[in-house]
Amino acid sequence: MITSLQIFFEGNVQGVGFRWSVKRVAKGFDVTGWVRNLADGRVELQVSGDEAEVRAFVEAIGQSELRAHIRKQQESALANAPSARGFEIRHD
């Protein structure tokens, strides 16, 4: 079953290589989506794929060196998969 999630990360998540690290983690999983900085200091992640792959990917982010930067993580389901080719860093 395909799952699509939107996750907001709060904490010291900008200016620390967070997006690049998430992209590196994504290379180990069969997921598509994107990650970007938000003006309010949070990082937004949208990801889609097989439910087990998406869950494993999100868990891998939480177990990586990034966990030290994440103070809060808010997750919600998306009705539609994010439009992306592979997994990318957005700069919009």
N, C-alpha and C positions, 0 to 999 in steps of 0.2 A: 504494500500500500504506500502510495506517495504522500509524503508529509511536507508541508511548507510552514516555516516558522519565521517570526520576526522577533529578534531579541535586542533589547537595549542594555548596554553595559554602562555602569556608572562607577566612578572612582578616579584613579589616576590613569586614565585610559587614552589620553591624547599626549603626543610628544614623547612616547616611550616605545615606538615601533609596534604598537598593538595591532594595527591593521595588517602590517606585513607578516607578523607572527601568525595571525589568524589565517592568512592566505597560505602560509607554509604548512600549517596544520591541515588545511583543507586538501592539500595535495595527496594526503594519505587516505582520502575518503572519496567515494563516488557520489559527490554532491555538486550542485550548481548554486550560484547565488553571488552575493556581494557584501562588502563591508564598507562603511564610510563614517567619517567624523561628522558630528552635528555641531551647530553653532553654540548649543548650550553646554558643551563639554562632554556629552555622552558619545558612545559609538553605537551605530545601528548595524545589525547583521540581519540579512534576509537569506535564508537557505532552504533548499528543496532537494528531495531525494527519497529513497526508500526509508521508511520510518526508522528502521534499525541503524542505517547509515547516518541519518541526521542526528539521532540520539547519541550515537557513538562519537560523532564529530563534536557536538556541543560538550559532551563529557570530556573529550580530549582537550578542548580549550580550557575547561575548568581545572584540568590536571597539569596543564603546561605551566611554564614560568609566568604566564599571564595572570594566574590566580592571585598573585601578590598585588596586582593592580586593580582587581575587580572588587568593589565594595558592595554593589547591588546588581542584580541581573533580573530583568523583567521580560517574560516570554509570553507570546500570544500566537495563536494559529493564524495563518493567512489563507484566505479563500482561494487565491490563485498563486501559482508559482512565480517567484521573482524572474523578471526577464534578464537573462545573463547568458553569456557563452562561457561555460566553465565556471570558475570562481574568480572574481575580480575585485579590485579596490576601486571604489567610486570616488570621484573628486567633485561631486556636485553639492 
